[in-house]
Amino acid sequence: MAGRDAWEFHDNIKRNEFNKLLLAEYKGKEPVFDIARFEATTPDGSTIGFQYKGEEYFAVNPEYSEDGGHLNVIGRKRIAENFLLFLINELL
């Protein structure tokens, strides 16, 4: 993602900031489904991300979204599958 302007990553930066707050709030409490991590994770397990001003950020996997912000059919299916696995593993 190098060479792109910061405005292109604004939504991902905001998504990451919210995610950090959420994870911090629930650290040590109930299990939390880290949707941002799953949105950034490829089928092989690697994550998509970028650096901006010395910070690391997740980015929505381009395979899961046409516009970088809203999940497409593939993305919705992938997140739903991971959410179901999360529920099975964490709550049973």
C-alpha positions as CSV (number, residue, x, y, z in Angstrom):
1,M,0.0,0.0,0.0
2,A,3.0,2.2,-0.2
3,G,2.8,5.3,-2.3
4,R,-0.9,6.0,-1.6
5,D,-2.2,9.1,0.1
6,A,-3.3,9.0,3.7
7,W,-6.9,9.9,2.8
8,E,-7.2,6.5,1.1
9,F,-6.6,4.8,4.4
10,H,-8.7,7.1,6.6
11,D,-11.5,4.6,7.1
12,N,-9.0,1.8,7.9
13,I,-7.3,4.1,10.4
14,K,-10.6,5.0,12.1
15,R,-11.6,1.3,12.1
16,N,-8.3,0.4,13.7
17,E,-8.6,3.1,16.4
18,F,-12.1,1.9,17.3
19,N,-10.9,-1.7,17.4
20,K,-8.1,-0.8,19.7
21,L,-10.5,0.9,22.1
22,L,-12.9,-2.1,22.0
23,L,-10.1,-4.6,22.7
24,A,-8.7,-2.5,25.5
25,E,-12.1,-2.1,27.1
26,Y,-12.8,-5.9,27.1
27,K,-9.3,-7.1,27.8
28,G,-9.5,-9.9,30.4
29,K,-13.3,-9.9,30.2
30,E,-15.7,-11.7,27.9
31,P,-14.2,-13.1,24.6
32,V,-14.2,-10.5,21.9
33,F,-14.6,-11.3,18.2
34,D,-11.9,-9.2,16.6
35,I,-13.7,-8.4,13.3
36,A,-11.0,-6.0,12.1
37,R,-8.4,-8.8,12.3
38,F,-10.6,-11.1,10.3
39,E,-11.4,-8.4,7.7
40,A,-7.7,-8.0,7.2
41,T,-6.8,-11.7,7.2
42,T,-6.3,-13.6,3.9
43,P,-7.4,-17.2,3.5
44,D,-3.7,-18.3,4.0
45,G,-3.7,-16.6,7.4
46,S,-1.5,-13.6,6.6
47,T,-2.8,-10.1,7.3
48,I,-3.2,-7.1,5.1
49,G,-1.9,-3.8,6.6
50,F,0.0,-0.6,6.2
51,Q,2.1,1.8,8.1
52,Y,1.2,5.5,8.6
53,K,3.2,7.9,10.8
54,G,5.0,5.1,12.4
55,E,1.8,3.1,13.3
56,E,0.8,-0.3,12.0
57,Y,-2.8,-0.6,10.8
58,F,-4.9,-3.4,9.5
59,A,-6.6,-2.9,6.1
60,V,-9.7,-4.6,4.8
61,N,-8.6,-7.5,2.5
62,P,-9.3,-6.3,-1.1
63,E,-10.7,-9.8,-1.8
64,Y,-13.5,-9.0,0.8
65,S,-14.5,-5.6,-0.5
66,E,-15.0,-3.7,-3.7
67,D,-14.8,-0.3,-2.0
68,G,-12.4,-0.9,0.9
69,G,-15.1,-0.4,3.5
70,H,-18.1,-2.6,2.8
71,L,-17.9,-6.3,2.7
72,N,-18.8,-8.1,-0.5
73,V,-20.4,-11.5,-0.7
74,I,-17.0,-13.3,-0.2
75,G,-16.1,-11.0,2.7
76,R,-19.5,-11.4,4.4
77,K,-19.3,-15.2,4.0
78,R,-15.7,-15.3,5.4
79,I,-16.5,-13.1,8.4
80,A,-19.7,-15.2,9.1
81,E,-17.8,-18.4,9.0
82,N,-15.1,-17.1,11.3
83,F,-17.8,-15.7,13.7
84,L,-19.5,-19.1,13.9
85,L,-16.2,-20.8,14.6
86,F,-15.5,-18.2,17.3
87,L,-18.8,-18.9,18.9
88,I,-18.3,-22.6,18.8
89,N,-14.7,-22.3,20.3
90,E,-15.4,-19.7,22.9
91,L,-18.9,-20.2,24.1
92,L,-19.3,-24.0,24.2
